[in-house]
Amino acid sequence: MAKLIGPLFSTEARGRVGGLVYNTWRGHATCKVKKAPAQPRTARQLVIRAFCTTIARRWAIITQPQRDGWTAYATAHPDSDWTGTPIRITGLNWFIRLSVRLLDLAKAVVDSAPITVAPANVLALVATGGSGQISCAFTAVAGTDTSIDLWAHGPRSVGISSTLIRAKHRIYGPAETTPLVIPSLPAGLYTVYARNISELTGLASGWVTATATVT
């Protein structure tokens, strides 16, 4: 970022001209090169984006009563953002959210809104670090229609607080099988986030956490 005197033959300039952005910062005229917004394209991000496109198109071909059912579900089930602040999302948002989870689990999409509640939280989560991996033990869920979704944030320093927004999805596993192992991790401190997901509806429980150190 360059400091300028008399930018564009004036006392002050703001805005973009070509590939340059003019502004005023702390009383100084500045100029910097405009950068294109970052578009991360990891393999997983591309998969999830493709799922979202598929489900958004599916919304157009389900029946109107089904769409009305999702709208009613959204009205009755307000969500919250990562800070816990209540927010309201649309029926289409709910349809995409649950359907993408089902596709990500390689399960069949359900066109009608859920009539059941979300799974209970993961119980008694314990994360044990090892050489390049974390073993996640928990109370197994009876039956075969629930998956556990495991995310992890790390490696991180002890002084850095962990939040879900910093974590990355690691593995899915059958919730009736414990423990499950998150492999291929660099050494360091990790926070593990876990939730149960219904393989029938895509509804998810709340998150629970545990910490572990990978060697």
Sine and cosine of phi, psi and omega as CSV:
sin_phi,cos_phi,sin_psi,cos_psi,sin_omega,cos_omega
0.00,0.00,0.83,-0.56,-0.04,-1.00
-0.98,-0.18,0.59,-0.81,0.13,-0.99
-1.00,-0.03,0.67,-0.75,-0.11,-0.99
-0.86,-0.51,0.39,-0.92,0.17,-0.99
-0.86,-0.51,0.86,-0.52,-0.04,-1.00
0.89,0.45,0.82,0.57,-0.04,-1.00
-0.89,0.46,0.74,-0.67,0.02,-1.00
0.80,0.60,0.63,0.78,0.04,-1.00
0.86,0.50,0.58,0.82,0.00,-1.00
-0.65,-0.76,0.06,-1.00,0.04,-1.00
-0.99,0.12,-0.40,0.92,-0.01,-1.00
-0.41,-0.91,0.62,-0.79,0.04,-1.00
-0.69,-0.73,0.67,-0.74,0.05,-1.00
-0.70,-0.72,0.63,-0.78,0.05,-1.00
0.92,-0.39,-0.11,-0.99,-0.08,-1.00
-0.95,-0.30,0.67,-0.75,0.14,-0.99
-0.77,-0.64,0.93,-0.36,-0.08,-1.00
0.89,0.46,-0.82,-0.57,0.00,-1.00
-0.99,-0.13,0.23,0.97,-0.03,-1.00
-0.91,-0.41,0.59,-0.81,0.01,-1.00
-0.89,-0.46,0.85,-0.52,0.00,-1.00
-0.98,-0.19,0.62,-0.78,0.00,-1.00
-0.38,-0.93,0.03,-1.00,0.10,-0.99
-0.83,-0.56,0.81,-0.59,-0.06,-1.00
-0.77,-0.64,0.90,-0.44,0.00,-1.00
0.80,0.60,0.66,0.75,0.07,-1.00
0.99,0.12,0.00,1.00,0.00,-1.00
-0.94,-0.33,0.69,-0.73,0.11,-0.99
-0.96,0.28,0.73,-0.68,-0.05,-1.00
-0.78,-0.63,0.31,-0.95,0.07,-1.00
-0.55,-0.84,0.71,-0.70,0.05,-1.00
-0.58,-0.81,0.33,-0.94,0.00,-1.00
-0.97,0.23,0.74,-0.67,0.04,-1.00
-0.95,0.30,0.77,-0.64,0.02,-1.00
-0.95,-0.30,0.63,-0.78,0.05,-1.00
-0.93,0.38,0.59,-0.81,0.02,-1.00
-0.87,0.48,0.58,-0.81,-0.01,-1.00
-0.93,0.37,0.65,-0.76,0.05,-1.00
-0.79,-0.61,0.99,0.17,0.00,-1.00
-0.85,0.53,0.67,-0.74,-0.03,-1.00
-0.68,-0.73,0.90,0.44,0.12,-0.99
-0.95,0.30,0.27,-0.96,-0.01,-1.00
-0.85,0.53,-0.67,0.74,-0.02,-1.00
-0.93,0.38,-0.65,0.76,0.02,-1.00
-0.87,0.49,-0.64,0.77,0.02,-1.00
-0.91,0.42,-0.63,0.77,0.03,-1.00
-0.89,0.45,-0.74,0.68,-0.03,-1.00
-0.90,0.43,-0.64,0.77,0.04,-1.00
-0.89,0.46,-0.63,0.77,0.03,-1.00
-0.90,0.43,-0.65,0.76,0.05,-1.00
-0.87,0.49,-0.70,0.71,-0.01,-1.00
-0.87,0.49,-0.67,0.74,0.03,-1.00
-0.89,0.45,-0.70,0.71,0.00,-1.00
-0.87,0.50,-0.71,0.70,-0.06,-1.00
-0.96,0.30,-0.58,0.81,0.05,-1.00
-0.88,0.48,-0.62,0.78,0.06,-1.00
-0.94,0.35,-0.56,0.83,0.01,-1.00
-0.90,0.43,-0.56,0.83,0.01,-1.00
-0.82,0.57,-0.56,0.83,-0.05,-1.00
-0.95,0.30,-0.31,0.95,-0.09,-1.00
-0.93,-0.36,-0.11,0.99,0.12,-0.99
-0.97,0.26,0.22,-0.97,-0.10,-0.99
-0.97,0.25,0.36,-0.93,0.04,-1.00
-0.88,0.47,-0.67,0.75,0.07,-1.00
-0.85,0.52,-0.57,0.82,0.05,-1.00
-0.92,0.38,-0.67,0.74,0.05,-1.00
-0.90,0.44,-0.65,0.76,0.05,-1.00
-0.88,0.48,-0.60,0.80,0.03,-1.00
-0.90,0.45,-0.64,0.77,0.05,-1.00
-0.93,0.37,-0.61,0.79,0.04,-1.00
-0.90,0.44,-0.68,0.73,0.04,-1.00
-0.90,0.43,-0.63,0.78,0.03,-1.00
-0.89,0.46,-0.68,0.73,-0.01,-1.00
-0.89,0.45,-0.63,0.78,0.02,-1.00
-0.90,0.43,-0.61,0.79,-0.05,-1.00
-0.99,0.10,-0.21,0.98,-0.08,-1.00
-0.74,-0.67,0.96,0.29,0.09,-1.00
-0.89,0.46,0.50,-0.87,-0.05,-1.00
-0.96,-0.27,-0.05,-1.00,0.11,-0.99
-0.69,-0.72,0.49,-0.87,0.01,-1.00
-0.99,0.12,-0.11,-0.99,-0.10,-0.99
-0.92,0.39,-0.27,0.96,0.05,-1.00
-1.00,0.00,-0.11,0.99,-0.05,-1.00
1.00,-0.05,0.02,1.00,0.00,-1.00
-0.97,0.26,0.78,-0.62,-0.01,-1.00
-0.89,0.46,0.69,-0.72,0.08,-1.00
-0.68,-0.74,0.40,-0.92,0.04,-1.00
-0.94,-0.35,0.79,-0.62,0.04,-1.00
-0.91,-0.41,0.34,-0.94,-0.10,-0.99
-0.99,0.12,0.19,-0.98,0.09,-1.00
-0.87,0.49,-0.63,0.78,0.05,-1.00
-0.88,0.47,-0.67,0.74,0.03,-1.00
-0.86,0.52,-0.71,0.70,0.02,-1.00
-0.90,0.44,-0.68,0.73,0.00,-1.00
-0.86,0.50,-0.72,0.69,0.00,-1.00
-0.91,0.41,-0.71,0.70,-0.05,-1.00
-0.85,0.53,-0.79,0.61,-0.07,-1.00
-0.94,0.33,-0.61,0.79,-0.02,-1.00
-0.93,0.37,-0.64,0.77,0.04,-1.00
-0.89,0.45,-0.64,0.77,0.06,-1.00
-0.86,0.50,-0.70,0.72,-0.01,-1.00
-0.90,0.44,-0.68,0.73,0.04,-1.00
-0.90,0.44,-0.63,0.77,0.00,-1.00
-0.91,0.42,-0.47,0.88,0.06,-1.00
-1.00,0.04,0.03,1.00,-0.06,-1.00
0.89,0.46,0.61,0.79,0.04,-1.00
-0.93,-0.38,0.23,-0.97,-0.03,-1.00
-0.97,0.25,0.65,-0.76,0.06,-1.00
-0.97,0.25,0.62,-0.79,0.04,-1.00
-0.94,-0.34,0.82,-0.58,-0.10,-1.00
-0.99,0.16,-0.29,0.96,-0.02,-1.00
-0.99,-0.17,0.51,-0.86,0.00,-1.00
-0.90,0.44,0.48,-0.87,-0.02,-1.00
-0.90,0.44,0.51,-0.86,0.12,-0.99
-0.88,-0.48,0.05,1.00,0.02,-1.00
-0.92,-0.40,0.20,-0.98,0.00,-1.00
-1.00,0.04,0.24,-0.97,0.03,-1.00
-0.94,0.34,0.38,-0.93,0.05,-1.00
-0.89,0.46,0.37,-0.93,0.08,-1.00
-0.94,0.33,0.35,-0.94,0.03,-1.00
-0.88,0.48,0.42,-0.91,0.14,-0.99
-0.88,0.47,0.73,-0.69,-0.05,-1.00
-0.96,-0.28,0.60,-0.80,0.13,-0.99
0.83,0.56,0.71,0.70,0.02,-1.00
-0.94,0.34,0.79,-0.61,0.07,-1.00
-0.74,-0.67,0.83,-0.55,0.01,-1.00
-0.96,-0.28,0.80,-0.60,-0.02,-1.00
-0.86,-0.51,0.88,-0.47,-0.02,-1.00
-0.98,0.20,0.49,-0.87,0.05,-1.00
-0.59,-0.80,-0.37,-0.93,0.01,-1.00
-0.98,0.19,0.98,-0.19,0.04,-1.00
0.95,0.30,0.28,0.96,-0.04,-1.00
-0.39,-0.92,0.23,-0.97,0.12,-0.99
-0.78,-0.63,0.78,-0.63,0.08,-1.00
-1.00,-0.10,0.83,-0.56,-0.07,-1.00
-0.94,-0.35,0.94,-0.34,0.05,-1.00
-0.98,-0.21,0.52,-0.86,-0.05,-1.00
-0.29,-0.96,0.17,-0.99,0.07,-1.00
-0.97,0.26,0.87,-0.48,-0.06,-1.00
-0.90,0.44,0.52,-0.85,0.04,-1.00
-0.98,-0.19,0.80,-0.60,-0.01,-1.00
-0.92,0.40,0.53,-0.85,0.02,-1.00
0.99,-0.11,-0.09,-1.00,-0.09,-1.00
-0.77,-0.64,0.33,0.94,-0.09,-1.00
-0.91,-0.40,0.35,0.94,0.03,-1.00
-0.75,-0.66,0.72,-0.70,0.09,-1.00
-0.92,-0.38,0.49,-0.87,0.12,-0.99
-0.98,-0.21,0.71,-0.71,-0.05,-1.00
-0.95,-0.32,0.89,-0.46,-0.08,-1.00
-0.92,-0.40,0.82,-0.58,0.07,-1.00
-0.88,-0.48,0.30,-0.95,0.04,-1.00
-0.52,-0.86,0.59,-0.80,0.10,-0.99
-0.90,-0.44,0.88,-0.47,0.01,-1.00
0.37,-0.93,0.06,-1.00,-0.03,1.00
-0.94,0.34,0.57,-0.82,-0.04,-1.00
-0.66,-0.75,0.35,-0.94,0.05,-1.00
-0.99,0.17,0.36,-0.93,-0.02,-1.00
-0.87,0.49,-0.53,0.85,-0.06,-1.00
-0.98,0.18,-0.11,0.99,-0.01,-1.00
-0.99,-0.13,0.84,-0.54,0.03,-1.00
-0.95,0.31,0.62,-0.78,0.01,-1.00
-1.00,-0.09,0.67,-0.75,0.11,-0.99
-0.72,-0.69,0.42,-0.91,-0.02,-1.00
-0.87,0.50,-0.55,0.84,-0.05,-1.00
-0.90,0.44,-0.35,0.94,0.04,-1.00
-1.00,-0.03,-0.19,0.98,-0.07,-1.00
-0.99,0.12,0.34,-0.94,0.05,-1.00
-0.84,-0.54,0.59,-0.81,0.08,-1.00
-0.89,0.45,0.70,-0.71,-0.01,-1.00
-0.93,-0.38,-0.85,0.52,-0.03,-1.00
-0.49,-0.87,0.39,-0.92,0.30,-0.95
-0.97,-0.25,0.45,-0.90,0.09,-1.00
-0.42,-0.91,0.33,-0.94,0.05,-1.00
-0.92,0.39,0.78,-0.63,-0.06,-1.00
-0.94,0.35,-0.20,0.98,0.04,-1.00
-1.00,0.03,-0.04,1.00,-0.03,-1.00
-0.92,-0.40,0.85,-0.53,0.00,-1.00
-0.64,-0.77,0.64,-0.77,-0.02,1.00
-0.99,0.13,0.20,-0.98,0.15,-0.99
-0.88,-0.47,0.54,-0.84,-0.10,-1.00
-0.93,-0.37,0.77,-0.64,0.16,-0.99
-1.00,-0.05,0.92,-0.39,-0.10,-0.99
-0.99,-0.10,0.06,-1.00,0.20,-0.98
0.84,0.54,0.79,0.61,-0.02,-1.00
-0.92,-0.39,0.70,-0.72,0.14,-0.99
-0.91,0.41,0.38,-0.93,-0.01,-1.00
-0.91,0.41,0.55,-0.84,0.05,-1.00
0.59,-0.81,-0.03,-1.00,-0.01,-1.00
-1.00,0.07,0.69,-0.73,-0.01,-1.00
-0.76,-0.66,0.52,-0.86,0.26,-0.96
-0.94,-0.33,0.81,-0.59,0.01,-1.00
-0.99,-0.16,0.72,-0.70,0.07,-1.00
-0.91,-0.41,0.72,-0.69,-0.05,-1.00
-0.70,-0.72,0.59,-0.80,0.10,-0.99
-0.51,-0.86,0.39,-0.92,0.10,-1.00
-1.00,-0.10,0.63,-0.78,0.04,-1.00
-0.81,-0.59,0.76,-0.65,0.08,-1.00
-0.95,0.31,0.80,-0.60,0.04,-1.00
-0.98,0.21,-0.09,1.00,0.00,-1.00
-0.99,-0.12,-0.55,0.83,-0.08,-1.00
-0.85,-0.52,-0.37,0.93,-0.11,-0.99
1.00,0.07,-0.07,1.00,0.04,-1.00
-0.91,0.40,0.57,-0.82,-0.06,-1.00
-0.83,-0.55,0.48,-0.88,0.09,-1.00
-0.98,0.19,0.00,-1.00,0.17,-0.99
-0.96,0.29,0.13,-0.99,-0.02,-1.00
-1.00,-0.05,0.57,-0.82,0.21,-0.98
-0.82,-0.57,0.39,-0.92,-0.10,-1.00
-0.76,-0.65,0.35,-0.94,0.13,-0.99
-0.42,-0.91,0.37,-0.93,0.01,-1.00
-0.89,-0.45,0.44,-0.90,0.03,-1.00
-0.40,-0.91,0.42,-0.91,0.04,-1.00
-0.91,-0.41,0.84,-0.54,0.01,-1.00
-1.00,-0.03,0.70,-0.72,0.01,-1.00
-0.98,-0.21,0.00,0.00,0.00,0.00
